[in-house]
């Protein structure tokens, strides 16, 4: 039999936190006490989507932008003069 949540009146079973870590609360109470950071989740999602779409990491993208010194690879114009965000053009 699984151990129950430590919150009084809750009959839900405890959830494992993985890697041998033990939680004392059920998942429902754990999320309310320690809500996930939306900025961290958004950042992880952006990194994953960018890697999947373009096949490079965000660090690789930033290195490419620094290497071309803010200039367009096609025409050589300054991206600020073109009114384009240099992070959009790869």
Backbone as XML, in Angstrom:
<?xml version="1.0"?>
<chain id="A" units="angstrom">
  <residue number="1" name="UNK">
    <atom name="N" x="0.843" y="-1.188" z="0.000"/>
    <atom name="CA" x="0.000" y="0.000" z="0.000"/>
    <atom name="C" x="0.883" y="1.245" z="0.000"/>
  </residue>
  <residue number="2" name="UNK">
    <atom name="N" x="0.506" y="2.198" z="-0.837"/>
    <atom name="CA" x="1.272" y="3.436" z="-0.927"/>
    <atom name="C" x="0.973" y="4.336" z="0.261"/>
  </residue>
  <residue number="3" name="UNK">
    <atom name="N" x="1.972" y="5.118" z="0.641"/>
    <atom name="CA" x="1.787" y="6.060" z="1.739"/>
    <atom name="C" x="0.925" y="7.215" z="1.253"/>
  </residue>
  <residue number="4" name="UNK">
    <atom name="N" x="0.173" y="7.779" z="2.180"/>
    <atom name="CA" x="-0.747" y="8.871" z="1.856"/>
    <atom name="C" x="-0.084" y="10.225" z="2.060"/>
  </residue>
  <residue number="5" name="UNK">
    <atom name="N" x="-0.676" y="11.221" z="1.491"/>
    <atom name="CA" x="-0.243" y="12.601" z="1.619"/>
    <atom name="C" x="-0.284" y="13.022" z="3.096"/>
  </residue>
  <residue number="6" name="UNK">
    <atom name="N" x="0.655" y="13.905" z="3.511"/>
    <atom name="CA" x="0.687" y="14.314" z="4.917"/>
    <atom name="C" x="-0.350" y="15.375" z="5.257"/>
  </residue>
  <residue number="7" name="UNK">
    <atom name="N" x="-0.995" y="15.947" z="4.257"/>
    <atom name="CA" x="-2.013" y="16.969" z="4.499"/>
    <atom name="C" x="-3.245" y="16.287" z="5.094"/>
  </residue>
  <residue number="8" name="UNK">
    <atom name="N" x="-3.721" y="16.830" z="6.190"/>
    <atom name="CA" x="-4.849" y="16.230" z="6.893"/>
    <atom name="C" x="-6.099" y="16.198" z="6.012"/>
  </residue>
  <residue number="9" name="UNK">
    <atom name="N" x="-6.725" y="15.055" z="5.933"/>
    <atom name="CA" x="-7.937" y="14.891" z="5.155"/>
    <atom name="C" x="-7.696" y="14.475" z="3.711"/>
  </residue>
  <residue number="10" name="UNK">
    <atom name="N" x="-6.459" y="14.415" z="3.263"/>
    <atom name="CA" x="-6.149" y="14.032" z="1.890"/>
    <atom name="C" x="-5.834" y="12.541" z="1.845"/>
  </residue>
  <residue number="11" name="UNK">
    <atom name="N" x="-6.546" y="11.812" z="0.999"/>
    <atom name="CA" x="-6.343" y="10.368" z="0.882"/>
    <atom name="C" x="-5.546" y="9.991" z="-0.363"/>
  </residue>
  <residue number="12" name="UNK">
    <atom name="N" x="-5.048" y="10.985" z="-1.085"/>
    <atom name="CA" x="-4.288" y="10.690" z="-2.304"/>
    <atom name="C" x="-2.926" y="10.095" z="-1.954"/>
  </residue>
  <residue number="13" name="UNK">
    <atom name="N" x="-2.416" y="9.215" z="-2.819"/>
    <atom name="CA" x="-1.079" y="8.661" z="-2.563"/>
    <atom name="C" x="0.008" y="9.680" z="-2.883"/>
  </residue>
  <residue number="14" name="UNK">
    <atom name="N" x="1.146" y="9.541" z="-2.207"/>
    <atom name="CA" x="2.301" y="10.401" z="-2.482"/>
    <atom name="C" x="2.859" y="10.060" z="-3.852"/>
  </residue>
  <residue number="15" name="UNK">
    <atom name="N" x="3.467" y="11.036" z="-4.469"/>
    <atom name="CA" x="4.114" y="10.823" z="-5.761"/>
    <atom name="C" x="5.618" y="10.828" z="-5.558"/>
  </residue>
  <residue number="16" name="UNK">
    <atom name="N" x="6.303" y="9.992" z="-6.309"/>
    <atom name="CA" x="7.758" y="9.969" z="-6.253"/>
    <atom name="C" x="8.305" y="11.146" z="-7.035"/>
  </residue>
  <residue number="17" name="UNK">
    <atom name="N" x="9.368" y="11.759" z="-6.521"/>
    <atom name="CA" x="9.992" y="12.886" z="-7.205"/>
    <atom name="C" x="11.061" y="12.400" z="-8.167"/>
  </residue>
  <residue number="18" name="UNK">
    <atom name="N" x="11.300" y="11.114" z="-8.238"/>
    <atom name="CA" x="12.319" y="10.563" z="-9.125"/>
    <atom name="C" x="13.693" y="10.588" z="-8.479"/>
  </residue>
  <residue number="19" name="UNK">
    <atom name="N" x="14.578" y="9.772" z="-8.996"/>
    <atom name="CA" x="15.957" y="9.686" z="-8.525"/>
    <atom name="C" x="16.048" y="9.406" z="-7.030"/>
  </residue>
  <residue number="20" name="UNK">
    <atom name="N" x="15.120" y="8.627" z="-6.525"/>
    <atom name="CA" x="15.156" y="8.223" z="-5.125"/>
    <atom name="C" x="14.660" y="9.271" z="-4.147"/>
  </residue>
  <residue number="21" name="UNK">
    <atom name="N" x="14.242" y="10.425" z="-4.623"/>
    <atom name="CA" x="13.733" y="11.466" z="-3.741"/>
    <atom name="C" x="12.304" y="11.126" z="-3.347"/>
  </residue>
  <residue number="22" name="UNK">
    <atom name="N" x="11.970" y="11.378" z="-2.106"/>
    <atom name="CA" x="10.637" y="11.074" z="-1.611"/>
    <atom name="C" x="9.886" y="12.363" z="-1.318"/>
  </residue>
  <residue number="23" name="UNK">
    <atom name="N" x="8.671" y="12.430" z="-1.763"/>
    <atom name="CA" x="7.803" y="13.555" z="-1.442"/>
    <atom name="C" x="6.928" y="13.172" z="-0.265"/>
  </residue>
  <residue number="24" name="UNK">
    <atom name="N" x="6.502" y="14.178" z="0.461"/>
    <atom name="CA" x="5.601" y="13.928" z="1.581"/>
    <atom name="C" x="4.166" y="14.299" z="1.238"/>
  </residue>
  <residue number="25" name="UNK">
    <atom name="N" x="3.986" y="14.961" z="0.105"/>
    <atom name="CA" x="2.650" y="15.389" z="-0.312"/>
    <atom name="C" x="2.243" y="14.687" z="-1.608"/>
  </residue>
  <residue number="26" name="UNK">
    <atom name="N" x="0.960" y="14.667" z="-1.859"/>
    <atom name="CA" x="0.479" y="14.178" z="-3.150"/>
    <atom name="C" x="0.825" y="15.227" z="-4.201"/>
  </residue>
  <residue number="27" name="UNK">
    <atom name="N" x="0.701" y="14.881" z="-5.441"/>
    <atom name="CA" x="1.064" y="15.792" z="-6.518"/>
    <atom name="C" x="0.233" y="17.075" z="-6.476"/>
  </residue>
  <residue number="28" name="UNK">
    <atom name="N" x="-1.043" y="16.967" z="-6.169"/>
    <atom name="CA" x="-1.940" y="18.119" z="-6.134"/>
    <atom name="C" x="-1.467" y="19.137" z="-5.092"/>
  </residue>
  <residue number="29" name="UNK">
    <atom name="N" x="-1.153" y="18.683" z="-3.869"/>
    <atom name="CA" x="-0.691" y="19.589" z="-2.817"/>
    <atom name="C" x="0.740" y="20.067" z="-3.067"/>
  </residue>
  <residue number="30" name="UNK">
    <atom name="N" x="1.573" y="19.240" z="-3.663"/>
    <atom name="CA" x="2.959" y="19.614" z="-3.941"/>
    <atom name="C" x="3.013" y="20.789" z="-4.923"/>
  </residue>
  <residue number="31" name="UNK">
    <atom name="N" x="2.219" y="20.732" z="-5.980"/>
    <atom name="CA" x="2.208" y="21.799" z="-6.980"/>
    <atom name="C" x="1.684" y="23.101" z="-6.381"/>
  </residue>
  <residue number="32" name="UNK">
    <atom name="N" x="0.756" y="23.025" z="-5.458"/>
    <atom name="CA" x="0.249" y="24.240" z="-4.823"/>
    <atom name="C" x="1.273" y="24.853" z="-3.876"/>
  </residue>
  <residue number="33" name="UNK">
    <atom name="N" x="2.080" y="24.015" z="-3.232"/>
    <atom name="CA" x="3.113" y="24.541" z="-2.329"/>
    <atom name="C" x="4.329" y="25.036" z="-3.115"/>
  </residue>
  <residue number="34" name="UNK">
    <atom name="N" x="4.722" y="24.302" z="-4.154"/>
    <atom name="CA" x="5.892" y="24.649" z="-4.971"/>
    <atom name="C" x="5.472" y="24.779" z="-6.434"/>
  </residue>
  <residue number="35" name="UNK">
    <atom name="N" x="4.832" y="25.894" z="-6.802"/>
    <atom name="CA" x="4.380" y="26.031" z="-8.194"/>
    <atom name="C" x="5.569" y="26.119" z="-9.150"/>
  </residue>
  <residue number="36" name="UNK">
    <atom name="N" x="5.434" y="25.565" z="-10.355"/>
    <atom name="CA" x="6.528" y="25.646" z="-11.319"/>
    <atom name="C" x="6.735" y="27.086" z="-11.775"/>
  </residue>
  <residue number="37" name="UNK">
    <atom name="N" x="7.970" y="27.436" z="-12.063"/>
    <atom name="CA" x="8.305" y="28.776" z="-12.524"/>
    <atom name="C" x="7.967" y="28.864" z="-14.015"/>
  </residue>
  <residue number="38" name="UNK">
    <atom name="N" x="6.993" y="29.698" z="-14.402"/>
    <atom name="CA" x="6.599" y="29.758" z="-15.813"/>
    <atom name="C" x="7.709" y="30.266" z="-16.725"/>
  </residue>
  <residue number="39" name="UNK">
    <atom name="N" x="8.581" y="31.147" z="-16.216"/>
    <atom name="CA" x="9.672" y="31.647" z="-17.044"/>
    <atom name="C" x="10.656" y="30.539" z="-17.384"/>
  </residue>
  <residue number="40" name="UNK">
    <atom name="N" x="10.940" y="29.676" z="-16.417"/>
    <atom name="CA" x="11.850" y="28.562" z="-16.661"/>
    <atom name="C" x="11.239" y="27.595" z="-17.665"/>
  </residue>
  <residue number="41" name="UNK">
    <atom name="N" x="9.965" y="27.306" z="-17.516"/>
    <atom name="CA" x="9.296" y="26.402" z="-18.448"/>
    <atom name="C" x="9.280" y="26.992" z="-19.849"/>
  </residue>
  <residue number="42" name="UNK">
    <atom name="N" x="9.015" y="28.286" z="-19.956"/>
    <atom name="CA" x="8.984" y="28.953" z="-21.254"/>
    <atom name="C" x="10.379" y="28.914" z="-21.899"/>
  </residue>
  <residue number="43" name="UNK">
    <atom name="N" x="11.392" y="29.147" z="-21.095"/>
    <atom name="CA" x="12.766" y="29.127" z="-21.592"/>
    <atom name="C" x="13.151" y="27.740" z="-22.101"/>
  </residue>
  <residue number="44" name="UNK">
    <atom name="N" x="12.796" y="26.709" z="-21.352"/>
    <atom name="CA" x="13.090" y="25.338" z="-21.770"/>
    <atom name="C" x="12.362" y="25.000" z="-23.064"/>
  </residue>
  <residue number="45" name="UNK">
    <atom name="N" x="11.109" y="25.417" z="-23.157"/>
    <atom name="CA" x="10.322" y="25.152" z="-24.356"/>
    <atom name="C" x="10.926" y="25.858" z="-25.564"/>
  </residue>
  <residue number="46" name="UNK">
    <atom name="N" x="11.332" y="27.120" z="-25.376"/>
    <atom name="CA" x="11.931" y="27.865" z="-26.481"/>
    <atom name="C" x="13.221" y="27.209" z="-26.954"/>
  </residue>
  <residue number="47" name="UNK">
    <atom name="N" x="14.061" y="26.780" z="-26.005"/>
    <atom name="CA" x="15.315" y="26.122" z="-26.381"/>
    <atom name="C" x="15.043" y="24.842" z="-27.162"/>
  </residue>
  <residue number="48" name="UNK">
    <atom name="N" x="14.074" y="24.060" z="-26.694"/>
    <atom name="CA" x="13.737" y="22.792" z="-27.349"/>
    <atom name="C" x="13.209" y="23.036" z="-28.768"/>
  </residue>
  <residue number="49" name="UNK">
    <atom name="N" x="12.265" y="23.976" z="-28.903"/>
    <atom name="CA" x="11.665" y="24.256" z="-30.215"/>
    <atom name="C" x="12.693" y="24.797" z="-31.196"/>
  </residue>
  <residue number="50" name="UNK">
    <atom name="N" x="13.584" y="25.677" z="-30.719"/>
    <atom name="CA" x="14.607" y="26.251" z="-31.592"/>
    <atom name="C" x="15.557" y="25.164" z="-32.081"/>
  </residue>
  <residue number="51" name="UNK">
    <atom name="N" x="15.979" y="24.282" z="-31.175"/>
    <atom name="CA" x="16.890" y="23.188" z="-31.538"/>
    <atom name="C" x="16.214" y="22.247" z="-32.532"/>
  </residue>
  <residue number="52" name="UNK">
    <atom name="N" x="14.944" y="21.963" z="-32.319"/>
    <atom name="CA" x="14.214" y="21.056" z="-33.202"/>
    <atom name="C" x="14.003" y="21.675" z="-34.582"/>
  </residue>
  <residue number="53" name="UNK">
    <atom name="N" x="13.689" y="22.976" z="-34.617"/>
    <atom name="CA" x="13.380" y="23.638" z="-35.886"/>
    <atom name="C" x="14.630" y="23.911" z="-36.719"/>
  </residue>
  <residue number="54" name="UNK">
    <atom name="N" x="15.690" y="24.433" z="-36.083"/>
    <atom name="CA" x="16.873" y="24.864" z="-36.827"/>
    <atom name="C" x="18.075" y="23.929" z="-36.680"/>
  </residue>
  <residue number="55" name="UNK">
    <atom name="N" x="18.040" y="23.034" z="-35.702"/>
    <atom name="CA" x="19.149" y="22.095" z="-35.513"/>
    <atom name="C" x="20.361" y="22.699" z="-34.823"/>
  </residue>
  <residue number="56" name="UNK">
    <atom name="N" x="20.211" y="23.893" z="-34.239"/>
    <atom name="CA" x="21.304" y="24.513" z="-33.498"/>
    <atom name="C" x="20.772" y="25.020" z="-32.160"/>
  </residue>
  <residue number="57" name="UNK">
    <atom name="N" x="21.658" y="25.232" z="-31.221"/>
    <atom name="CA" x="21.253" y="25.743" z="-29.914"/>
    <atom name="C" x="21.174" y="27.267" z="-29.960"/>
  </residue>
  <residue number="58" name="UNK">
    <atom name="N" x="20.606" y="27.851" z="-28.916"/>
    <atom name="CA" x="20.531" y="29.309" z="-28.836"/>
    <atom name="C" x="21.924" y="29.914" z="-28.702"/>
  </residue>
  <residue number="59" name="UNK">
    <atom name="N" x="22.843" y="29.207" z="-28.036"/>
    <atom name="CA" x="24.223" y="29.690" z="-27.939"/>
    <atom name="C" x="24.872" y="29.740" z="-29.316"/>
  </residue>
  <residue number="60" name="UNK">
    <atom name="N" x="24.618" y="28.702" z="-30.122"/>
    <atom name="CA" x="25.151" y="28.687" z="-31.489"/>
    <atom name="C" x="24.608" y="29.870" z="-32.289"/>
  </residue>
  <residue number="61" name="UNK">
    <atom name="N" x="23.332" y="30.167" z="-32.124"/>
    <atom name="CA" x="22.716" y="31.296" z="-32.823"/>
    <atom name="C" x="23.373" y="32.611" z="-32.418"/>
  </residue>
  <residue number="62" name="UNK">
    <atom name="N" x="23.586" y="32.786" z="-31.118"/>
    <atom name="CA" x="24.214" y="34.016" z="-30.640"/>
    <atom name="C" x="25.644" y="34.148" z="-31.160"/>
  </residue>
  <residue number="63" name="UNK">
    <atom name="N" x="26.353" y="33.031" z="-31.239"/>
    <atom name="CA" x="27.721" y="33.050" z="-31.778"/>
    <atom name="C" x="27.708" y="33.453" z="-33.257"/>
  </residue>
  <residue number="64" name="UNK">
    <atom name="N" x="26.709" y="32.977" z="-34.003"/>
    <atom name="CA" x="26.593" y="33.335" z="-35.414"/>
    <atom name="C" x="26.323" y="34.828" z="-35.577"/>
  </residue>
  <residue number="65" name="UNK">
    <atom name="N" x="25.480" y="35.380" z="-34.720"/>
    <atom name="CA" x="25.159" y="36.803" z="-34.783"/>
    <atom name="C" x="26.402" y="37.640" z="-34.477"/>
  </residue>
  <residue number="66" name="UNK">
    <atom name="N" x="27.166" y="37.218" z="-33.461"/>
    <atom name="CA" x="28.390" y="37.938" z="-33.126"/>
    <atom name="C" x="29.426" y="37.830" z="-34.239"/>
  </residue>
  <residue number="67" name="UNK">
    <atom name="N" x="29.499" y="36.672" z="-34.886"/>
    <atom name="CA" x="30.498" y="36.447" z="-35.930"/>
    <atom name="C" x="30.260" y="37.334" z="-37.150"/>
  </residue>
  <residue number="68" name="UNK">
    <atom name="N" x="29.016" y="37.613" z="-37.458"/>
    <atom name="CA" x="28.753" y="38.433" z="-38.650"/>
    <atom name="C" x="28.595" y="39.908" z="-38.312"/>
  </residue>
  <residue number="69" name="UNK">
    <atom name="N" x="28.777" y="40.259" z="-37.027"/>
    <atom name="CA" x="28.816" y="41.645" z="-36.549"/>
    <atom name="C" x="27.565" y="42.451" z="-36.917"/>
  </residue>
  <residue number="70" name="UNK">
    <atom name="N" x="26.419" y="41.819" z="-36.817"/>
    <atom name="CA" x="25.160" y="42.522" z="-37.036"/>
    <atom name="C" x="24.857" y="42.829" z="-38.485"/>
  </residue>
  <residue number="71" name="UNK">
    <atom name="N" x="25.532" y="42.186" z="-39.396"/>
    <atom name="CA" x="25.305" y="42.434" z="-40.832"/>
    <atom name="C" x="24.551" y="41.260" z="-41.445"/>
  </residue>
  <residue number="72" name="UNK">
    <atom name="N" x="23.776" y="41.559" z="-42.470"/>
    <atom name="CA" x="23.033" y="40.546" z="-43.205"/>
    <atom name="C" x="24.020" y="39.712" z="-44.034"/>
  </residue>
  <residue number="73" name="UNK">
    <atom name="N" x="23.863" y="38.384" z="-44.008"/>
    <atom name="CA" x="24.743" y="37.507" z="-44.783"/>
    <atom name="C" x="24.493" y="37.627" z="-46.286"/>
  </residue>
  <residue number="74" name="UNK">
    <atom name="N" x="23.320" y="38.020" z="-46.674"/>
    <atom name="CA" x="22.971" y="38.073" z="-48.096"/>
    <atom name="C" x="23.441" y="39.375" z="-48.742"/>
  </residue>
  <residue number="75" name="UNK">
    <atom name="N" x="23.045" y="40.511" z="-48.180"/>
    <atom name="CA" x="23.359" y="41.795" z="-48.816"/>
    <atom name="C" x="24.494" y="42.563" z="-48.132"/>
  </residue>
  <residue number="76" name="UNK">
    <atom name="N" x="24.847" y="42.190" z="-46.916"/>
    <atom name="CA" x="25.935" y="42.863" z="-46.216"/>
    <atom name="C" x="25.542" y="44.147" z="-45.512"/>
  </residue>
  <residue number="77" name="UNK">
    <atom name="N" x="24.263" y="44.530" z="-45.601"/>
    <atom name="CA" x="23.780" y="45.742" z="-44.943"/>
    <atom name="C" x="23.656" y="45.507" z="-43.436"/>
  </residue>
  <residue number="78" name="UNK">
    <atom name="N" x="23.740" y="46.607" z="-42.696"/>
    <atom name="CA" x="23.543" y="46.556" z="-41.253"/>
    <atom name="C" x="22.082" y="46.212" z="-40.976"/>
  </residue>
  <residue number="79" name="UNK">
    <atom name="N" x="21.825" y="45.231" z="-40.127"/>
    <atom name="CA" x="20.442" y="44.796" z="-39.871"/>
    <atom name="C" x="19.631" y="45.876" z="-39.172"/>
  </residue>
  <residue number="80" name="UNK">
    <atom name="N" x="20.281" y="46.775" z="-38.435"/>
    <atom name="CA" x="19.547" y="47.874" z="-37.793"/>
    <atom name="C" x="19.002" y="48.834" z="-38.841"/>
  </residue>
  <residue number="81" name="UNK">
    <atom name="N" x="19.771" y="49.060" z="-39.906"/>
    <atom name="CA" x="19.302" y="49.935" z="-40.973"/>
    <atom name="C" x="18.158" y="49.293" z="-41.742"/>
  </residue>
  <residue number="82" name="UNK">
    <atom name="N" x="18.181" y="47.966" z="-41.834"/>
    <atom name="CA" x="17.105" y="47.267" z="-42.530"/>
    <atom name="C" x="15.836" y="47.177" z="-41.690"/>
  </residue>
  <residue number="83" name="UNK">
    <atom name="N" x="15.957" y="47.448" z="-40.378"/>
    <atom name="CA" x="14.808" y="47.376" z="-39.494"/>
    <atom name="C" x="14.433" y="45.937" z="-39.155"/>
  </residue>
  <residue number="84" name="UNK">
    <atom name="N" x="15.427" y="45.069" z="-39.121"/>
    <atom name="CA" x="15.199" y="43.656" z="-38.854"/>
    <atom name="C" x="15.959" y="43.258" z="-37.601"/>
  </residue>
  <residue number="85" name="UNK">
    <atom name="N" x="15.330" y="42.467" z="-36.772"/>
    <atom name="CA" x="15.996" y="41.932" z="-35.584"/>
    <atom name="C" x="17.056" y="40.921" z="-36.044"/>
  </residue>
  <residue number="86" name="UNK">
    <atom name="N" x="18.321" y="41.087" z="-35.664"/>
    <atom name="CA" x="19.359" y="40.165" z="-36.124"/>
    <atom name="C" x="19.170" y="38.743" z="-35.620"/>
  </residue>
  <residue number="87" name="UNK">
    <atom name="N" x="18.393" y="38.554" z="-34.561"/>
    <atom name="CA" x="18.163" y="37.204" z="-34.058"/>
    <atom name="C" x="17.171" y="36.428" z="-34.922"/>
  </residue>
  <residue number="88" name="UNK">
    <atom name="N" x="16.419" y="37.141" z="-35.740"/>
    <atom name="CA" x="15.437" y="36.494" z="-36.601"/>
    <atom name="C" x="16.131" y="35.903" z="-37.836"/>
  </residue>
  <residue number="89" name="UNK">
    <atom name="N" x="17.101" y="36.618" z="-38.360"/>
    <atom name="CA" x="17.811" y="36.169" z="-39.555"/>
    <atom name="C" x="18.949" y="35.263" z="-39.137"/>
  </residue>
  <residue number="90" name="UNK">
    <atom name="N" x="18.985" y="34.072" z="-39.652"/>
    <atom name="CA" x="20.078" y="33.143" z="-39.325"/>
    <atom name="C" x="21.090" y="33.116" z="-40.431"/>
  </residue>
</chain>
